[in-house]
Structure formats: structure tokens, C-alpha cells
Amino acid sequence: MTPTPGIPRAALSWLLVAQALVIVPHLGHLPIWIVLLWLGCALWRIQIFRMRAAYPNALVKIVLMLIAGFAVYQSRGRLIGLDAGVVLLVAAFILKLVEMRSRRDALVLIFLGFFVVVTAYLFETGPGIALFSLLPVAVLLAAMIGLQSEGQAAKPWPTLRLAGGIMLQALPLMLLLFVFFPRMGPLWSLPTPSDRGKTGLSESMSPNDIAELSRSDELVFRATFAGTPPPRAELYWRAMTLEHFDGRRWSQAATPASRVDWQKRGEPLRYSVLMQPSEQAWLFALDVAESDEAGVYRMSDYRLQRERPIDRPLLYDVISWPEAVRDSSLSPWQLRRALQLPSQGEARSRLWAQQLRKAYPEPEALVNEVLANFNREPFVYTLRPPVLGENAIDTFLFDTRRGFCAHYAGAMVFVLRAAGIPARVVAGYQGGEPGPGARTVQVRQFDAHAWVEYWHPQRGWISVDPTFQVAPERIELGLEAAVAEEQSFLEDSPFSPLRYRQYGWLNQLRLALDELDHGWQNWVLNYQATQQQGLFERLLGKDFQWRLVLALLIGGGLFLGALALLLLKPWRDGLDPAQRLHAQFERILARQGLRRLPGEGARSFADRAARELPAQAAQIRAFSGLYQAQCYAGRSVAPSVLRHSLKRLRRALPWRLPGRGGK
Amino acid sequence: MILERLFQARWQRWLERRIPPASRVRLDNRRVFILPSRVGLAFGGALILMLLAAINYQNSLAYGLTFLLGSVFIVTILHTYRNLAGLGLQAAGGAPVFLGEQACLRVRLQSEAREHRSVALGWPPQPLQWFDVAAQGACDCELSLPTRRRGWLRPGRLRVESCFPLGLLRAWSWVDLELKVLVYPKPIPGDLPLSSGHSDEEEEGQAARGRGVDDFQGLRDFQPGDSRRRLHWKAFSKGQGLLVKDFAALTGRDLCLDFEALGGDVEQRLSLLCHWVLELSRGERPFALRLPDAQLPADIGDAHRDACLRRLALYGLVE
């Protein structure tokens, strides 16, 4: 039941503000006409409020809805799916504003607003959006308060202040719920936003793709080691292997998750990886990796793969055995695949491979000769290689000799296969910047790398890196050092903080922000079932179920009790300030031996007191007069005036009259 | 049906003990009830939808917003309760009305310390009326109520409710301020067989039509209770003091409004008597009222009129 059917001014103005605030975080992925639609509808609604325009009739409403639906279809290509769904929701949220007549309509609008805020979290999850969304939520609550206020009485600012106050008071309880509310896996699968343009490795590689990645400073993952991280030159993070070559591109062959044959050897490395959403299913790890996370498998090419694409930050633990021996034997189809080449092209390379095969019957010697060739000949590591046309490998190996990891790895695998040695390209990331705390390594897109592994009949798969022969500083120091001379490091992003690593304080600030981001991902975004379980076990011990319930009850109870005390101030209950002061007045007079008799009215008591204490009669009458005015005449006298009057009486009285002393 | 009535009776008895009738009531934790409103239930439904989205997308921020709004809901319980707690209600009387008019009952809302916003008062199913009470202030509320029968109108327990601040919860109380207002019979014009007031045997069945101009007898000093209409303003303006015009006819032949002399059922007779009480009082003519259970001697003035109307209102009813 609401006071009157119309929408009060305070509620309407906050609704308009709330709409703008709710829509702002969506601007990145909404079509531009939404903004125009909002402006139009807001103007229309204001004119309706000023009685200068009419509400839309049924026909206009239907036409508007159809136009909005058509516009969504035009800009999204369909009407179903998450992206189109969000646009439709926002459009409905905006159109509802115009046809909103009653308080019930306004409530529908407010609830829609909360939903739109939630959908913004599907597209962005940083601490910025989390803080920002407090604003629209506060304003929506202010609009709800405005709806409860009678007519035009409610002023906008106090309404917002009250909403903010309630939110602030709700915050501790929210944190308690956030930590202790049991998390569970998805109940059913829902569509995910598809227009998140993700940079990163893809399932096939041409040299250009890696060059593309080297322009981005986006974080890919962060690894935190249990001990000291290995030196940078040993950090080869495998993502996948590329075994199929079509003459231009290397791409992934179908790799079943078959059992692999390997022996653990040497000391294992233990670390955890916090990975950014990649929209791909593969994980990053050092060779040879084991992970017992649910839904994570090791494929036959020793990469780790998850059942579902990684669409939100993912934390997983890994154990790696760097010295393990992989695949001491290969099946015929595996051999065939590791030797696959296009039937023609690259004649010079094939010829060179034949010569090498004759000169070096041992695979190891042949590989060493290929690597030595990269070192010996004038190869140059550059991010600005010349364009290669037909027979790219020939041109690269014998003419231009300028390129980066993808060129070297591709050319080397081609030559090895042509010489009869099973080989493949491994794609992933190499190196990484030491993060805060010395045990973490941060890997960014520009650390993308491609290297080579070949198969030795006795020793299994062996990794080699031709890029190291050409530009050892790329491996030992990173991309920035390797391309220092040509100034091509992040040349498209002049404002990337990573370009200014040499300035101490700037770098400190960047690392601090990274740390904040890391903490956010680790503790907030990634706080799901596994992490919660871990936290509970650490906090509450092994059998935490009943202790958890107890903790929730006690925590929530304590908080609500404290808040109730703060809000209700029960110690001030019972008497209003005037009556409290009057009780004080009676105590003061009681000290003079004057007690109020049962049934004696306040006024007659004061008269009696004034007669008994003629010296103080003026003060007594002054206080009594004010008190009467407050209590009976309905005049409101500020308590401070009463208090002041009482103080004057107290000053006028001697501490205790001789001979009359009360107890 | 029977169960419902039984429940109603128990509920009323329980309320009677919990909130005993008093002309002044202060709302406190014994007297304020609170439950989610319809809006609150819808809000809960919306929160469940949000929670499902958070679970299915494994989205911590969606969890966060859901929990924030859930906590707001819980904190609002305190705020809504606080908005009623400490509110004082006091019966402030009400003027008698004639049957068929809207009765107007006055209630004074008093704030002890804090502001009380959007407090609704009323007797369902009548629509409630909304009031704001300033901090440490008071608010005089006039509550109107339709009248259905003559006699004392006791509207029963007054509903006090508020959904402030968010409308998600409704705090309410039923207070009995012992409010009552007297409802006079509805005045219905008609002819009246008159009987003389001085217990004379001869009852002339004479219709009283119009106001005859009686003989002016002279002036006498004003006494409290005399009608102002009979003041001799000209003499007053000449500085001769307050004098009253005395009419011989009014002292000589008093009218008696006799219930027994009328035809029709009880209510019709009362209505007719009511009309004539008003009419004669307006004409400044003294009259007596004779009812089967009471007799009011001939008199004149507002006090006499009110006493007569009160007799008429309560005739045949247990007071």
C-alpha cells in the first residue's frame, strides 16, 4: 500500500540519475543508439512531469518496442544470446521510464536497474567497476526511499544520504555473507559474452600472429612458486604444440588425451598459476606438468587442457618435472604426424636438409649443426621483418635472415622434418617479469614465444630454442632488451607503463597496482568453491560445517545487535528530552527538600516550589513555563533552551539549604 | 468460517492483553509488528534471480551485489521498526456529527526523539491517511470515517503502519485509543404535531409552521447562556451595556417535542425530532423534549440543544 499513486519528484529525479549511472558501465559494448534512446526518453519523461507532454498510448508503446527490438537485431544480428539479451534489457529499462505512471511501475524500473548492474559484471570485473557500481545502487535505493515519501515532501539530498547510510550499515553483513555463503559450481551453463576481443595465442600460428602479440602488454598469467623461481632462461611456458604445416601456417593437430609415457626425474617445481580469461581451453605450465585440478587433463603433447574455455580468472596448482623423459617410443601415426610436410615447395631448404642428413647421421649432431648455423650466419632478431612471399622458409633461411621466434622455430622444424627427424613447434610464453615478492613471475602477451622440440629415439622429446642462438638476450633478459636498438618494444602503446620501467617511482606504482590487481583477482574474483573450502579449513579446522553455522550466527547476531543499539539508542528510551529534564528539575528541588507529591501536577508542583523558594522563584517559573509550553501548549521548545534554563536554576540554588536537607 | 471467527476472537483477546486500550499509547517493541511487504517479497525474488546468475556465471561481483542488497533488506528491518518505535499516539477527541456525514476523529502523533516519516493511520478497509512527524514535534491528524448508525461511533483499533524507508517491510500496530464520536440522528424535515410543554391536559394538535413574530416584551440584562442573536446591538453601540431582547411569547407558550406524539418507526421519529431541535434552536425558541425514557424541560441555548441531540442519539442504546 503506498501513499498516493503518483511518483514523487525526489524519486523521479533519482530514477533519471540512476539510469545514467546504470548505463555508463555498459557504454563500451552497447550500440550508440542506446544513448540517444536514453536522452530522448529522459527528456520525454521530464516533459511529462512538467505536464508538457502526454504518456505514450498503447500504439506508441508497441511501435517503440518493435523499433527497439529491430534496432537490437540490426546491431547484434540476433535477438537471443547474452549480448543481444543485455541490449534488450537495457532498452527495456530505458523505455519503461516513459510509460512509468504509478509507484509500482517505478519499482519495476528499479528492479530492472539492479539487473542491469549485474549484467555489467559479466563484461568487466575490475575493482573500478565494483566501486563504481555502488553509485547506481545507492541512487536506486534513494529512488526507492523517494517512492515511500509523501508527495513532494522528500528532498533529494537527504534521501540519498539515507540510502548511503543504509548501504554503509549493510556493508559488514555483506562481507560476512560474501565470505561465508557457501559457493557451488554452476547449476546450468549460460551463454557468455562473445564480443570480448581477446588477444592471445590461437590454435594456429603464422609469424604475424606472434608479432601481433608482441605489441600487447596485457597480463596473461602470474605464477607463484613455492620456492625460488628458476632463472628466466629456463621459463618455457608451454601452451600447445603445432604439428601440422600447410606451407604458410603451423596449426594444431587433433591430439587425443591418450595416456602418455614419461618418467619423472630430478627435482619437481611446485607453483600455482593465476590465469586471466583467455576464452581458450589450454593452460600454461613448465614441462612436464602435472595438475590434479578437477576438469584439467594432460594431452598427448604434454600440454594441460581444461574441459571448458577459461572465461574468468582461473587459479590452478601445478607440479613440473623439468628433467623428465617424454615418450621413449612413438607410435607410427605419431611419427607420421611429426614428420608431416607439404608435398612441394621450399626446394633450397629441402636440399640443405638432405646435405645435413648425409653429413650428420646422429640426430643430436644434426640439430646442433642447425642451431650453430643460426649462430654463425648473419641472422638478425627483429620485430620488423621484411615481408616474405612464396617459399617463405627458403627466403628467410637464405636471403633475408631477419625475423623473430616464429620464423626461427618454423624454419628449424621444417629443416629437421626434411632431414627425417620428428619435430614440432611449441607455442607458449617464455620468461616473465619477476613480480612483487620475488616468488612470482608475471607473464604478458609480449612474452609470447615459439620454440622447437625434436624426438630422439633414446631420449624422447628434447626442447631446443633457435632464437637463443640469434638473440640470447631475448631469452635471458626479455623482449625489451632484445629489440632495444630498433626501439620497437610496445611501439604502438606509447602510454603503457611498461615502457617506463626505468623510472623508479613509476615502476613502483605500476608494481603496486599490479599487486592490487593480483589481490583482487585472487581474493575476490577467484573466491569460489575451492578457495572458500581452503579458507574455511584454515580458519575453522577440518570439520568446519557446524562451526561455520555458529560463526555465521554469532557474527551476524553481534553485528545486528550493535547496529540496533546504534540506531535505536534504547538507553534514551521512555522519556522525551523535556521529560528527562523535568525529572532532573525534580531531583534538584528534592535536594532542597521539596518533593513532588503523588498526583501533583507539574504546574502546581512548580507553583508550590516557587512559593517555598521565593529567592529562586523567577528561575523555577521560567523553567516550568518553558516545560508547560513544550508539553501542553504544543509549542516546540528546543531541548537546549530548557537545559539552559535548568542550569540557571541550579546556579541560583545553594547546594543544600541549611536545616531543610533532604537525604 | 467458524475457525476464522474463532481465530479472530483469539487474536482480539491477545491484542487486548498485548496493547491494552488507553487514550495515550507509545509504540515500542511489544506493540510493533513487522513483516516483509509485497514489494519486499518481489525484491526477495529478484535477489534469488541475481544469486542464480552469480552462481551460474561464478561471478564474485554479482555475488557481492546480491549480498549487499540482501544485507540492505536485513538492515532495513531495523530502520522500518525504528520509524514507528517511540511514536506516541494520543486521542484528541472529535466533534459529534449527524448520521450520513463523515465523522472526524482527531489523533495527535508525538515524536519523542526522532523523525517519523510516512506514518499511515486509519481503519481498514477505509483507505489510510499519511502523516510525517518532525523530530520532537507533534502532528495533529484528522481521520475521517463514514457514519452508518446513530449513537456512539467506536471505530475500534486504529491501524498504524509504515513502510519507510525502502518499502520492503511493513511495520504496523493496532492501537486502541478509546476513540469515540457521537453520531446524531440524520435530521429529516417534516411536519410536527406540537404539544404544550407545561404538562397541560389540552394538547392542541397545531402544526408549527414558520416562525411567528412574537410580542416584544422589553429588554433585560444579558446573562451567560443567552443567545447572541437576541442581543440588542443598537443599545450596545450606544454604550448602554449588553441588553437582550425579551419576547413574551417565548416565555408564555413553550413547545414540547414529544416522541410519543409522532408516527413512523423509531428512527424516523428521531430524525424528525432532530430536525425540529435544530430548527427551533436556530429560531431561538425554547422547547422541551419528551422521550419515553427521558424528559428534558423547556429551555433554550446551545447547551440545551446539545443535550437534546445527545438524548436523541443515544435513545434506546446502551451507553
Chai-1 contact restraints between the chains, C-beta under 6 A:
chainA,res_idxA,chainB,res_idxB,connection_type,confidence,min_distance_angstrom,max_distance_angstrom,comment,restraint_id
A,P3,B,W130,contact,1.0,0.0,6.0,A-B,restraint_1
A,L107,B,V39,contact,1.0,0.0,6.0,A-B,restraint_2
A,F111,B,A46,contact,1.0,0.0,6.0,A-B,restraint_3
A,V118,B,M50,contact,1.0,0.0,6.0,A-B,restraint_4
A,V118,B,A53,contact,1.0,0.0,6.0,A-B,restraint_5
A,V118,B,A62,contact,1.0,0.0,6.0,A-B,restraint_6
A,V118,B,L65,contact,1.0,0.0,6.0,A-B,restraint_7
A,Y121,B,N59,contact,1.0,0.0,6.0,A-B,restraint_8
A,Y121,B,L61,contact,1.0,0.0,6.0,A-B,restraint_9
A,Y121,B,A62,contact,1.0,0.0,6.0,A-B,restraint_10
A,T125,B,L61,contact,1.0,0.0,6.0,A-B,restraint_11
A,A130,B,L61,contact,1.0,0.0,6.0,A-B,restraint_12
A,M144,B,L166,contact,1.0,0.0,6.0,A-B,restraint_13
A,I145,B,P165,contact,1.0,0.0,6.0,A-B,restraint_14
A,Q148,B,S118,contact,1.0,0.0,6.0,A-B,restraint_15
A,Q148,B,C163,contact,1.0,0.0,6.0,A-B,restraint_16
A,Q148,B,F164,contact,1.0,0.0,6.0,A-B,restraint_17
A,Q148,B,G167,contact,1.0,0.0,6.0,A-B,restraint_18
A,E150,B,S118,contact,1.0,0.0,6.0,A-B,restraint_19
A,E150,B,W130,contact,1.0,0.0,6.0,A-B,restraint_20
A,L162,B,P165,contact,1.0,0.0,6.0,A-B,restraint_21
A,I166,B,V72,contact,1.0,0.0,6.0,A-B,restraint_22
A,I166,B,V75,contact,1.0,0.0,6.0,A-B,restraint_23
A,Q169,B,V75,contact,1.0,0.0,6.0,A-B,restraint_24
A,A170,B,S71,contact,1.0,0.0,6.0,A-B,restraint_25
A,A170,B,V72,contact,1.0,0.0,6.0,A-B,restraint_26
A,A170,B,V75,contact,1.0,0.0,6.0,A-B,restraint_27
A,L173,B,S71,contact,1.0,0.0,6.0,A-B,restraint_28
A,M174,B,F67,contact,1.0,0.0,6.0,A-B,restraint_29
A,M174,B,L68,contact,1.0,0.0,6.0,A-B,restraint_30
A,M174,B,S71,contact,1.0,0.0,6.0,A-B,restraint_31
A,L177,B,F67,contact,1.0,0.0,6.0,A-B,restraint_32
A,F178,B,G64,contact,1.0,0.0,6.0,A-B,restraint_33
A,F178,B,F67,contact,1.0,0.0,6.0,A-B,restraint_34
A,P186,B,N56,contact,1.0,0.0,6.0,A-B,restraint_35
A,L187,B,I55,contact,1.0,0.0,6.0,A-B,restraint_36
A,L187,B,N56,contact,1.0,0.0,6.0,A-B,restraint_37
A,L190,B,N56,contact,1.0,0.0,6.0,A-B,restraint_38
A,V524,B,S60,contact,1.0,0.0,6.0,A-B,restraint_39
A,L525,B,S60,contact,1.0,0.0,6.0,A-B,restraint_40
A,Y527,B,S60,contact,1.0,0.0,6.0,A-B,restraint_41
A,Q528,B,Q58,contact,1.0,0.0,6.0,A-B,restraint_42
A,A564,B,L78,contact,1.0,0.0,6.0,A-B,restraint_43
A,L567,B,L78,contact,1.0,0.0,6.0,A-B,restraint_44
A,L567,B,R82,contact,1.0,0.0,6.0,A-B,restraint_45
A,L568,B,R82,contact,1.0,0.0,6.0,A-B,restraint_46
A,D576,B,E112,contact,1.0,0.0,6.0,A-B,restraint_47
A,G634,B,A138,contact,1.0,0.0,6.0,A-B,restraint_48
A,S636,B,G137,contact,1.0,0.0,6.0,A-B,restraint_49
